[in-house]
């Protein structure tokens, strides 16, 4: 069991590194949109009891709100 957790930790660290590097060239508005979509997806999933429609709806609403918060000047 110890090997599983070690492998899982390395996998999570590698995935985090890759995902964060993918955001390096994004504008502030694009970053805000992505964060909003992620938070909205989690919120939608929690509020809908894990349904796919609730998760997708939450991601759409969160992405839209994140996009509008960081409106370019």
Residue pairs with C-beta under 8 A, 6 or more apart in sequence:
23 31
23 34
26 34
27 72
28 70
29 67
29 70
29 71
29 72
31 70
32 66
32 67
32 69
32 70
33 63
33 66
33 67
33 70
34 63
34 66
35 66
36 62
36 63
36 64
36 65
36 66
36 67
36 69
37 59
37 60
37 62
37 63
37 66
38 59
38 62
39 62
39 66
40 58
40 59
40 60
40 61
40 62
40 63
40 65
40 66
41 55
41 56
41 58
41 59
41 62
42 58
43 58
43 62
44 54
44 55
44 56
44 57
44 58
44 59
44 61
44 62
45 51
45 54
45 55
45 58
47 54
47 58
48 54
48 55
48 57
48 58
